[in-house]
Amino acid sequence: MNQAKLIKRIRDLREDHDMTQSEVADVLHTSQTMYARYERGANELPIRHLIALCNLYHVSSDYILGLSNKKK
């Protein structure tokens, strides 16, 4: 996995959906501070949060992880 690509993808997806870090954090049942750490690459994204982001944005995990450029 390319960490830089994952960081860019989760930030871009959030911004494309006009969501704040706090709003995404609420969906993930975590704090805004922790979600911000994911976007900075300071903490690794747990699998349960990866799945929740896939469901939220209607994209594949391969897309978020940077393994594919196809969203579905």
PDB file with SEQRES, HELIX, SHEET and CRYST1 records, atoms N, CA, C and O in Angstrom:
SEQRES   1 A   72  MET ASN GLN ALA LYS LEU ILE LYS ARG ILE ARG ASP LEU          
SEQRES   2 A   72  ARG GLU ASP HIS ASP MET THR GLN SER GLU VAL ALA ASP          
SEQRES   3 A   72  VAL LEU HIS THR SER GLN THR MET TYR ALA ARG TYR GLU          
SEQRES   4 A   72  ARG GLY ALA ASN GLU LEU PRO ILE ARG HIS LEU ILE ALA          
SEQRES   5 A   72  LEU CYS ASN LEU TYR HIS VAL SER SER ASP TYR ILE LEU          
SEQRES   6 A   72  GLY LEU SER ASN LYS LYS LYS                                  
HELIX    1 AA1 GLN A    3  ASP A   16  1                                  14    
HELIX    2 AA2 GLN A   21  LEU A   28  1                                   8    
HELIX    3 AA3 GLN A   32  ARG A   40  1                                   9    
HELIX    4 AA4 ILE A   47  TYR A   57  1                                  11    
HELIX    5 AA5 SER A   61  LEU A   65  1                                   5    
CRYST1    1.000    1.000    1.000  90.00  90.00  90.00 P 1           1          
ATOM      1  N   MET A   1       0.846  -1.190   0.000  1.00  0.00           N  
ATOM      2  CA  MET A   1       0.000   0.000   0.000  1.00  0.00           C  
ATOM      3  C   MET A   1       0.879   1.236   0.000  1.00  0.00           C  
ATOM      4  O   MET A   1       1.885   1.305   0.706  1.00  0.00           O  
ATOM      5  N   ASN A   2       0.492   2.181  -0.782  1.00  0.00           N  
ATOM      6  CA  ASN A   2       1.180   3.462  -0.850  1.00  0.00           C  
ATOM      7  C   ASN A   2       0.510   4.419   0.140  1.00  0.00           C  
ATOM      8  O   ASN A   2      -0.594   4.904  -0.108  1.00  0.00           O  
ATOM      9  N   GLN A   3       1.180   4.685   1.254  1.00  0.00           N  
ATOM     10  CA  GLN A   3       0.603   5.523   2.320  1.00  0.00           C  
ATOM     11  C   GLN A   3       0.202   6.905   1.807  1.00  0.00           C  
ATOM     12  O   GLN A   3      -0.856   7.419   2.168  1.00  0.00           O  
ATOM     13  N   ALA A   4       1.037   7.500   0.974  1.00  0.00           N  
ATOM     14  CA  ALA A   4       0.736   8.842   0.457  1.00  0.00           C  
ATOM     15  C   ALA A   4      -0.548   8.832  -0.370  1.00  0.00           C  
ATOM     16  O   ALA A   4      -1.343   9.770  -0.311  1.00  0.00           O  
ATOM     17  N   LYS A   5      -0.743   7.762  -1.140  1.00  0.00           N  
ATOM     18  CA  LYS A   5      -1.945   7.676  -1.974  1.00  0.00           C  
ATOM     19  C   LYS A   5      -3.190   7.505  -1.104  1.00  0.00           C  
ATOM     20  O   LYS A   5      -4.223   8.121  -1.369  1.00  0.00           O  
ATOM     21  N   LEU A   6      -3.094   6.676  -0.072  1.00  0.00           N  
ATOM     22  CA  LEU A   6      -4.223   6.482   0.846  1.00  0.00           C  
ATOM     23  C   LEU A   6      -4.580   7.807   1.499  1.00  0.00           C  
ATOM     24  O   LEU A   6      -5.756   8.166   1.554  1.00  0.00           O  
ATOM     25  N   ILE A   7      -3.596   8.536   1.992  1.00  0.00           N  
ATOM     26  CA  ILE A   7      -3.839   9.822   2.648  1.00  0.00           C  
ATOM     27  C   ILE A   7      -4.543  10.781   1.691  1.00  0.00           C  
ATOM     28  O   ILE A   7      -5.520  11.431   2.064  1.00  0.00           O  
ATOM     29  N   LYS A   8      -4.047  10.868   0.466  1.00  0.00           N  
ATOM     30  CA  LYS A   8      -4.641  11.762  -0.530  1.00  0.00           C  
ATOM     31  C   LYS A   8      -6.068  11.329  -0.857  1.00  0.00           C  
ATOM     32  O   LYS A   8      -6.962  12.166  -0.979  1.00  0.00           O  
ATOM     33  N   ARG A   9      -6.279  10.019  -0.998  1.00  0.00           N  
ATOM     34  CA  ARG A   9      -7.613   9.529  -1.364  1.00  0.00           C  
ATOM     35  C   ARG A   9      -8.641   9.824  -0.279  1.00  0.00           C  
ATOM     36  O   ARG A   9      -9.743  10.280  -0.585  1.00  0.00           O  
ATOM     37  N   ILE A  10      -8.297   9.571   0.993  1.00  0.00           N  
ATOM     38  CA  ILE A  10      -9.316   9.802   2.024  1.00  0.00           C  
ATOM     39  C   ILE A  10      -9.600  11.294   2.190  1.00  0.00           C  
ATOM     40  O   ILE A  10     -10.731  11.681   2.486  1.00  0.00           O  
ATOM     41  N   ARG A  11      -8.593  12.120   2.003  1.00  0.00           N  
ATOM     42  CA  ARG A  11      -8.819  13.573   2.079  1.00  0.00           C  
ATOM     43  C   ARG A  11      -9.648  14.038   0.888  1.00  0.00           C  
ATOM     44  O   ARG A  11     -10.612  14.785   1.052  1.00  0.00           O  
ATOM     45  N   ASP A  12      -9.273  13.596  -0.312  1.00  0.00           N  
ATOM     46  CA  ASP A  12     -10.009  14.011  -1.516  1.00  0.00           C  
ATOM     47  C   ASP A  12     -11.462  13.543  -1.480  1.00  0.00           C  
ATOM     48  O   ASP A  12     -12.368  14.297  -1.837  1.00  0.00           O  
ATOM     49  N   LEU A  13     -11.685  12.309  -1.052  1.00  0.00           N  
ATOM     50  CA  LEU A  13     -13.054  11.802  -0.964  1.00  0.00           C  
ATOM     51  C   LEU A  13     -13.881  12.630   0.015  1.00  0.00           C  
ATOM     52  O   LEU A  13     -15.031  12.969  -0.264  1.00  0.00           O  
ATOM     53  N   ARG A  14     -13.290  12.951   1.156  1.00  0.00           N  
ATOM     54  CA  ARG A  14     -14.010  13.765   2.148  1.00  0.00           C  
ATOM     55  C   ARG A  14     -14.364  15.125   1.560  1.00  0.00           C  
ATOM     56  O   ARG A  14     -15.499  15.589   1.677  1.00  0.00           O  
ATOM     57  N   GLU A  15     -13.384  15.754   0.931  1.00  0.00           N  
ATOM     58  CA  GLU A  15     -13.624  17.085   0.361  1.00  0.00           C  
ATOM     59  C   GLU A  15     -14.617  17.029  -0.800  1.00  0.00           C  
ATOM     60  O   GLU A  15     -15.460  17.916  -0.938  1.00  0.00           O  
ATOM     61  N   ASP A  16     -14.521  15.991  -1.632  1.00  0.00           N  
ATOM     62  CA  ASP A  16     -15.453  15.831  -2.758  1.00  0.00           C  
ATOM     63  C   ASP A  16     -16.901  15.681  -2.276  1.00  0.00           C  
ATOM     64  O   ASP A  16     -17.841  16.041  -2.983  1.00  0.00           O  
ATOM     65  N   HIS A  17     -17.062  15.148  -1.070  1.00  0.00           N  
ATOM     66  CA  HIS A  17     -18.400  14.967  -0.502  1.00  0.00           C  
ATOM     67  C   HIS A  17     -18.782  16.123   0.435  1.00  0.00           C  
ATOM     68  O   HIS A  17     -19.772  16.048   1.163  1.00  0.00           O  
ATOM     69  N   ASP A  18     -17.986  17.179   0.399  1.00  0.00           N  
ATOM     70  CA  ASP A  18     -18.245  18.376   1.217  1.00  0.00           C  
ATOM     71  C   ASP A  18     -18.480  18.039   2.686  1.00  0.00           C  
ATOM     72  O   ASP A  18     -19.409  18.541   3.320  1.00  0.00           O  
ATOM     73  N   MET A  19     -17.616  17.180   3.205  1.00  0.00           N  
ATOM     74  CA  MET A  19     -17.725  16.788   4.608  1.00  0.00           C  
ATOM     75  C   MET A  19     -16.530  17.342   5.382  1.00  0.00           C  
ATOM     76  O   MET A  19     -15.436  17.505   4.841  1.00  0.00           O  
ATOM     77  N   THR A  20     -16.771  17.623   6.655  1.00  0.00           N  
ATOM     78  CA  THR A  20     -15.682  18.038   7.538  1.00  0.00           C  
ATOM     79  C   THR A  20     -15.047  16.798   8.155  1.00  0.00           C  
ATOM     80  O   THR A  20     -15.607  15.703   8.105  1.00  0.00           O  
ATOM     81  N   GLN A  21     -13.878  16.991   8.731  1.00  0.00           N  
ATOM     82  CA  GLN A  21     -13.251  15.877   9.449  1.00  0.00           C  
ATOM     83  C   GLN A  21     -14.144  15.414  10.598  1.00  0.00           C  
ATOM     84  O   GLN A  21     -14.223  14.218  10.877  1.00  0.00           O  
ATOM     85  N   SER A  22     -14.800  16.333  11.250  1.00  0.00           N  
ATOM     86  CA  SER A  22     -15.693  15.982  12.368  1.00  0.00           C  
ATOM     87  C   SER A  22     -16.860  15.121  11.906  1.00  0.00           C  
ATOM     88  O   SER A  22     -17.245  14.170  12.586  1.00  0.00           O  
ATOM     89  N   GLU A  23     -17.419  15.457  10.754  1.00  0.00           N  
ATOM     90  CA  GLU A  23     -18.545  14.669  10.222  1.00  0.00           C  
ATOM     91  C   GLU A  23     -18.108  13.247   9.891  1.00  0.00           C  
ATOM     92  O   GLU A  23     -18.822  12.290  10.193  1.00  0.00           O  
ATOM     93  N   VAL A  24     -16.949  13.105   9.275  1.00  0.00           N  
ATOM     94  CA  VAL A  24     -16.450  11.763   8.955  1.00  0.00           C  
ATOM     95  C   VAL A  24     -16.121  11.019  10.245  1.00  0.00           C  
ATOM     96  O   VAL A  24     -16.422   9.832  10.373  1.00  0.00           O  
ATOM     97  N   ALA A  25     -15.514  11.702  11.185  1.00  0.00           N  
ATOM     98  CA  ALA A  25     -15.193  11.081  12.475  1.00  0.00           C  
ATOM     99  C   ALA A  25     -16.448  10.554  13.164  1.00  0.00           C  
ATOM    100  O   ALA A  25     -16.420   9.478  13.763  1.00  0.00           O  
ATOM    101  N   ASP A  26     -17.551  11.302  13.085  1.00  0.00           N  
ATOM    102  CA  ASP A  26     -18.820  10.844  13.669  1.00  0.00           C  
ATOM    103  C   ASP A  26     -19.283   9.550  13.021  1.00  0.00           C  
ATOM    104  O   ASP A  26     -19.745   8.642  13.713  1.00  0.00           O  
ATOM    105  N   VAL A  27     -19.167   9.455  11.711  1.00  0.00           N  
ATOM    106  CA  VAL A  27     -19.549   8.226  11.000  1.00  0.00           C  
ATOM    107  C   VAL A  27     -18.690   7.052  11.468  1.00  0.00           C  
ATOM    108  O   VAL A  27     -19.177   5.930  11.609  1.00  0.00           O  
ATOM    109  N   LEU A  28     -17.411   7.326  11.706  1.00  0.00           N  
ATOM    110  CA  LEU A  28     -16.477   6.275  12.120  1.00  0.00           C  
ATOM    111  C   LEU A  28     -16.524   5.998  13.622  1.00  0.00           C  
ATOM    112  O   LEU A  28     -15.851   5.089  14.108  1.00  0.00           O  
ATOM    113  N   HIS A  29     -17.318   6.782  14.357  1.00  0.00           N  
ATOM    114  CA  HIS A  29     -17.397   6.662  15.816  1.00  0.00           C  
ATOM    115  C   HIS A  29     -16.021   6.844  16.451  1.00  0.00           C  
ATOM    116  O   HIS A  29     -15.598   6.066  17.307  1.00  0.00           O  
ATOM    117  N   THR A  30     -15.340   7.892  16.003  1.00  0.00           N  
ATOM    118  CA  THR A  30     -14.043   8.245  16.558  1.00  0.00           C  
ATOM    119  C   THR A  30     -13.999   9.762  16.712  1.00  0.00           C  
ATOM    120  O   THR A  30     -14.967  10.449  16.388  1.00  0.00           O  
ATOM    121  N   SER A  31     -12.899  10.274  17.197  1.00  0.00           N  
ATOM    122  CA  SER A  31     -12.779  11.724  17.380  1.00  0.00           C  
ATOM    123  C   SER A  31     -12.253  12.396  16.117  1.00  0.00           C  
ATOM    124  O   SER A  31     -11.635  11.756  15.265  1.00  0.00           O  
ATOM    125  N   GLN A  32     -12.509  13.688  16.014  1.00  0.00           N  
ATOM    126  CA  GLN A  32     -11.971  14.451  14.886  1.00  0.00           C  
ATOM    127  C   GLN A  32     -10.449  14.418  14.926  1.00  0.00           C  
ATOM    128  O   GLN A  32      -9.801  14.343  13.881  1.00  0.00           O  
ATOM    129  N   THR A  33      -9.882  14.472  16.110  1.00  0.00           N  
ATOM    130  CA  THR A  33      -8.421  14.441  16.259  1.00  0.00           C  
ATOM    131  C   THR A  33      -7.842  13.150  15.688  1.00  0.00           C  
ATOM    132  O   THR A  33      -6.833  13.175  14.982  1.00  0.00           O  
ATOM    133  N   MET A  34      -8.482  12.024  15.994  1.00  0.00           N  
ATOM    134  CA  MET A  34      -7.984  10.745  15.482  1.00  0.00           C  
ATOM    135  C   MET A  34      -8.138  10.685  13.966  1.00  0.00           C  
ATOM    136  O   MET A  34      -7.234  10.230  13.265  1.00  0.00           O  
ATOM    137  N   TYR A  35      -9.281  11.144  13.458  1.00  0.00           N  
ATOM    138  CA  TYR A  35      -9.459  11.126  12.003  1.00  0.00           C  
ATOM    139  C   TYR A  35      -8.409  12.012  11.325  1.00  0.00           C  
ATOM    140  O   TYR A  35      -7.870  11.641  10.282  1.00  0.00           O  
ATOM    141  N   ALA A  36      -8.119  13.158  11.900  1.00  0.00           N  
ATOM    142  CA  ALA A  36      -7.090  14.049  11.343  1.00  0.00           C  
ATOM    143  C   ALA A  36      -5.748  13.331  11.305  1.00  0.00           C  
ATOM    144  O   ALA A  36      -4.963  13.533  10.378  1.00  0.00           O  
ATOM    145  N   ARG A  37      -5.480  12.507  12.291  1.00  0.00           N  
ATOM    146  CA  ARG A  37      -4.217  11.739  12.311  1.00  0.00           C  
ATOM    147  C   ARG A  37      -4.177  10.738  11.152  1.00  0.00           C  
ATOM    148  O   ARG A  37      -3.106  10.483  10.601  1.00  0.00           O  
ATOM    149  N   TYR A  38      -5.316  10.174  10.779  1.00  0.00           N  
ATOM    150  CA  TYR A  38      -5.355   9.288   9.608  1.00  0.00           C  
ATOM    151  C   TYR A  38      -5.005  10.079   8.353  1.00  0.00           C  
ATOM    152  O   TYR A  38      -4.219   9.622   7.523  1.00  0.00           O  
ATOM    153  N   GLU A  39      -5.591  11.268   8.219  1.00  0.00           N  
ATOM    154  CA  GLU A  39      -5.344  12.084   7.017  1.00  0.00           C  
ATOM    155  C   GLU A  39      -3.904  12.590   6.943  1.00  0.00           C  
ATOM    156  O   GLU A  39      -3.399  12.870   5.856  1.00  0.00           O  
ATOM    157  N   ARG A  40      -3.252  12.704   8.083  1.00  0.00           N  
ATOM    158  CA  ARG A  40      -1.844  13.122   8.093  1.00  0.00           C  
ATOM    159  C   ARG A  40      -0.891  11.942   7.978  1.00  0.00           C  
ATOM    160  O   ARG A  40       0.300  12.121   7.726  1.00  0.00           O  
ATOM    161  N   GLY A  41      -1.413  10.745   8.160  1.00  0.00           N  
ATOM    162  CA  GLY A  41      -0.555   9.564   8.118  1.00  0.00           C  
ATOM    163  C   GLY A  41       0.137   9.291   9.432  1.00  0.00           C  
ATOM    164  O   GLY A  41       1.062   8.481   9.489  1.00  0.00           O  
ATOM    165  N   ALA A  42      -0.299   9.959  10.499  1.00  0.00           N  
ATOM    166  CA  ALA A  42       0.304   9.761  11.813  1.00  0.00           C  
ATOM    167  C   ALA A  42      -0.170   8.456  12.453  1.00  0.00           C  
ATOM    168  O   ALA A  42       0.544   7.871  13.267  1.00  0.00           O  
ATOM    169  N   ASN A  43      -1.367   7.999  12.090  1.00  0.00           N  
ATOM    170  CA  ASN A  43      -1.915   6.723  12.564  1.00  0.00           C  
ATOM    171  C   ASN A  43      -2.396   5.924  11.365  1.00  0.00           C  
ATOM    172  O   ASN A  43      -2.853   6.481  10.367  1.00  0.00           O  
ATOM    173  N   GLU A  44      -2.285   4.602  11.485  1.00  0.00           N  
ATOM    174  CA  GLU A  44      -2.809   3.739  10.429  1.00  0.00           C  
ATOM    175  C   GLU A  44      -4.322   3.631  10.562  1.00  0.00           C  
ATOM    176  O   GLU A  44      -4.873   3.615  11.662  1.00  0.00           O  
ATOM    177  N   LEU A  45      -4.970   3.558   9.414  1.00  0.00           N  
ATOM    178  CA  LEU A  45      -6.420   3.445   9.354  1.00  0.00           C  
ATOM    179  C   LEU A  45      -6.823   2.002   9.682  1.00  0.00           C  
ATOM    180  O   LEU A  45      -6.418   1.078   8.976  1.00  0.00           O  
ATOM    181  N   PRO A  46      -7.624   1.793  10.754  1.00  0.00           N  
ATOM    182  CA  PRO A  46      -8.067   0.430  11.077  1.00  0.00           C  
ATOM    183  C   PRO A  46      -8.992  -0.120   9.979  1.00  0.00           C  
ATOM    184  O   PRO A  46      -9.661   0.636   9.275  1.00  0.00           O  
ATOM    185  N   ILE A  47      -9.012  -1.429   9.855  1.00  0.00           N  
ATOM    186  CA  ILE A  47      -9.842  -2.089   8.837  1.00  0.00           C  
ATOM    187  C   ILE A  47     -11.308  -1.688   8.979  1.00  0.00           C  
ATOM    188  O   ILE A  47     -11.977  -1.439   7.976  1.00  0.00           O  
ATOM    189  N   ARG A  48     -11.813  -1.622  10.200  1.00  0.00           N  
ATOM    190  CA  ARG A  48     -13.233  -1.274  10.398  1.00  0.00           C  
ATOM    191  C   ARG A  48     -13.514   0.130   9.876  1.00  0.00           C  
ATOM    192  O   ARG A  48     -14.615   0.393   9.390  1.00  0.00           O  
ATOM    193  N   HIS A  49     -12.552   1.028   9.964  1.00  0.00           N  
ATOM    194  CA  HIS A  49     -12.738   2.379   9.447  1.00  0.00           C  
ATOM    195  C   HIS A  49     -12.610   2.401   7.927  1.00  0.00           C  
ATOM    196  O   HIS A  49     -13.304   3.165   7.256  1.00  0.00           O  
ATOM    197  N   LEU A  50     -11.736   1.575   7.388  1.00  0.00           N  
ATOM    198  CA  LEU A  50     -11.621   1.453   5.930  1.00  0.00           C  
ATOM    199  C   LEU A  50     -12.959   0.990   5.352  1.00  0.00           C  
ATOM    200  O   LEU A  50     -13.440   1.550   4.367  1.00  0.00           O  
ATOM    201  N   ILE A  51     -13.551  -0.020   5.959  1.00  0.00           N  
ATOM    202  CA  ILE A  51     -14.843  -0.539   5.494  1.00  0.00           C  
ATOM    203  C   ILE A  51     -15.920   0.535   5.596  1.00  0.00           C  
ATOM    204  O   ILE A  51     -16.723   0.704   4.679  1.00  0.00           O  
ATOM    205  N   ALA A  52     -15.936   1.259   6.715  1.00  0.00           N  
ATOM    206  CA  ALA A  52     -16.930   2.324   6.894  1.00  0.00           C  
ATOM    207  C   ALA A  52     -16.762   3.425   5.842  1.00  0.00           C  
ATOM    208  O   ALA A  52     -17.754   3.949   5.337  1.00  0.00           O  
ATOM    209  N   LEU A  53     -15.519   3.778   5.507  1.00  0.00           N  
ATOM    210  CA  LEU A  53     -15.278   4.797   4.477  1.00  0.00           C  
ATOM    211  C   LEU A  53     -15.719   4.302   3.101  1.00  0.00           C  
ATOM    212  O   LEU A  53     -16.274   5.071   2.316  1.00  0.00           O  
ATOM    213  N   CYS A  54     -15.478   3.036   2.804  1.00  0.00           N  
ATOM    214  CA  CYS A  54     -15.940   2.455   1.536  1.00  0.00           C  
ATOM    215  C   CYS A  54     -17.454   2.567   1.422  1.00  0.00           C  
ATOM    216  O   CYS A  54     -17.980   2.936   0.372  1.00  0.00           O  
ATOM    217  N   ASN A  55     -18.147   2.248   2.506  1.00  0.00           N  
ATOM    218  CA  ASN A  55     -19.612   2.335   2.512  1.00  0.00           C  
ATOM    219  C   ASN A  55     -20.086   3.781   2.426  1.00  0.00           C  
ATOM    220  O   ASN A  55     -21.051   4.076   1.720  1.00  0.00           O  
ATOM    221  N   LEU A  56     -19.427   4.666   3.125  1.00  0.00           N  
ATOM    222  CA  LEU A  56     -19.808   6.079   3.132  1.00  0.00           C  
ATOM    223  C   LEU A  56     -19.674   6.696   1.744  1.00  0.00           C  
ATOM    224  O   LEU A  56     -20.573   7.397   1.280  1.00  0.00           O  
ATOM    225  N   TYR A  57     -18.546   6.430   1.084  1.00  0.00           N  
ATOM    226  CA  TYR A  57     -18.259   7.068  -0.196  1.00  0.00           C  
ATOM    227  C   TYR A  57     -18.632   6.206  -1.407  1.00  0.00           C  
ATOM    228  O   TYR A  57     -18.502   6.654  -2.547  1.00  0.00           O  
ATOM    229  N   HIS A  58     -19.090   4.987  -1.171  1.00  0.00           N  
ATOM    230  CA  HIS A  58     -19.481   4.064  -2.240  1.00  0.00           C  
ATOM    231  C   HIS A  58     -18.315   3.810  -3.201  1.00  0.00           C  
ATOM    232  O   HIS A  58     -18.449   3.917  -4.420  1.00  0.00           O  
ATOM    233  N   VAL A  59     -17.168   3.468  -2.604  1.00  0.00           N  
ATOM    234  CA  VAL A  59     -15.978   3.123  -3.392  1.00  0.00           C  
ATOM    235  C   VAL A  59     -15.406   1.811  -2.855  1.00  0.00           C  
ATOM    236  O   VAL A  59     -15.761   1.360  -1.766  1.00  0.00           O  
ATOM    237  N   SER A  60     -14.519   1.213  -3.639  1.00  0.00           N  
ATOM    238  CA  SER A  60     -13.888  -0.039  -3.207  1.00  0.00           C  
ATOM    239  C   SER A  60     -12.713   0.243  -2.275  1.00  0.00           C  
ATOM    240  O   SER A  60     -12.146   1.335  -2.277  1.00  0.00           O  
ATOM    241  N   SER A  61     -12.366  -0.753  -1.490  1.00  0.00           N  
ATOM    242  CA  SER A  61     -11.188  -0.620  -0.634  1.00  0.00           C  
ATOM    243  C   SER A  61      -9.925  -0.507  -1.486  1.00  0.00           C  
ATOM    244  O   SER A  61      -8.989   0.200  -1.112  1.00  0.00           O  
ATOM    245  N   ASP A  62      -9.891  -1.195  -2.624  1.00  0.00           N  
ATOM    246  CA  ASP A  62      -8.734  -1.083  -3.520  1.00  0.00           C  
ATOM    247  C   ASP A  62      -8.534   0.359  -3.966  1.00  0.00           C  
ATOM    248  O   ASP A  62      -7.398   0.813  -4.101  1.00  0.00           O  
ATOM    249  N   TYR A  63      -9.621   1.080  -4.196  1.00  0.00           N  
ATOM    250  CA  TYR A  63      -9.512   2.482  -4.599  1.00  0.00           C  
ATOM    251  C   TYR A  63      -8.908   3.312  -3.466  1.00  0.00           C  
ATOM    252  O   TYR A  63      -7.960   4.065  -3.689  1.00  0.00           O  
ATOM    253  N   ILE A  64      -9.444   3.182  -2.269  1.00  0.00           N  
ATOM    254  CA  ILE A  64      -8.930   3.959  -1.135  1.00  0.00           C  
ATOM    255  C   ILE A  64      -7.471   3.613  -0.854  1.00  0.00           C  
ATOM    256  O   ILE A  64      -6.674   4.495  -0.534  1.00  0.00           O  
ATOM    257  N   LEU A  65      -7.121   2.340  -0.971  1.00  0.00           N  
ATOM    258  CA  LEU A  65      -5.754   1.916  -0.701  1.00  0.00           C  
ATOM    259  C   LEU A  65      -4.774   2.252  -1.820  1.00  0.00           C  
ATOM    260  O   LEU A  65      -3.565   2.074  -1.673  1.00  0.00           O  
ATOM    261  N   GLY A  66      -5.300   2.735  -2.930  1.00  0.00           N  
ATOM    262  CA  GLY A  66      -4.422   3.110  -4.041  1.00  0.00           C  
ATOM    263  C   GLY A  66      -4.002   1.947  -4.909  1.00  0.00           C  
ATOM    264  O   GLY A  66      -3.047   2.054  -5.678  1.00  0.00           O  
ATOM    265  N   LEU A  67      -4.712   0.827  -4.791  1.00  0.00           N  
ATOM    266  CA  LEU A  67      -4.397  -0.363  -5.595  1.00  0.00           C  
ATOM    267  C   LEU A  67      -5.103  -0.347  -6.943  1.00  0.00           C  
ATOM    268  O   LEU A  67      -4.761  -1.110  -7.847  1.00  0.00           O  
ATOM    269  N   SER A  68      -6.094   0.533  -7.068  1.00  0.00           N  
ATOM    270  CA  SER A  68      -6.855   0.651  -8.310  1.00  0.00           C  
ATOM    271  C   SER A  68      -7.307   2.101  -8.463  1.00  0.00           C  
ATOM    272  O   SER A  68      -7.477   2.823  -7.481  1.00  0.00           O  
ATOM    273  N   ASN A  69      -7.496   2.503  -9.698  1.00  0.00           N  
ATOM    274  CA  ASN A  69      -8.038   3.838  -9.973  1.00  0.00           C  
ATOM    275  C   ASN A  69      -9.540   3.782 -10.242  1.00  0.00           C  
ATOM    276  O   ASN A  69     -10.176   4.814 -10.457  1.00  0.00           O  
ATOM    277  N   LYS A  70     -10.102   2.576 -10.230  1.00  0.00           N  
ATOM    278  CA  LYS A  70     -11.540   2.393 -10.424  1.00  0.00           C  
ATOM    279  C   LYS A  70     -12.209   2.519  -9.069  1.00  0.00           C  
ATOM    280  O   LYS A  70     -11.842   1.826  -8.120  1.00  0.00           O  
ATOM    281  N   LYS A  71     -13.188   3.400  -8.981  1.00  0.00           N  
ATOM    282  CA  LYS A  71     -13.838   3.643  -7.690  1.00  0.00           C  
ATOM    283  C   LYS A  71     -14.688   2.475  -7.215  1.00  0.00           C  
ATOM    284  O   LYS A  71     -14.835   2.276  -6.009  1.00  0.00           O  
ATOM    285  N   LYS A  72     -15.249   1.700  -8.134  1.00  0.00           N  
ATOM    286  CA  LYS A  72     -16.111   0.569  -7.755  1.00  0.00           C  
ATOM    287  C   LYS A  72     -15.477  -0.746  -8.078  1.00  0.00           C  
ATOM    288  O   LYS A  72     -16.068  -1.796  -7.823  1.00  0.00           O  
TER     289      LYS A  72                                                      
END                                                                             
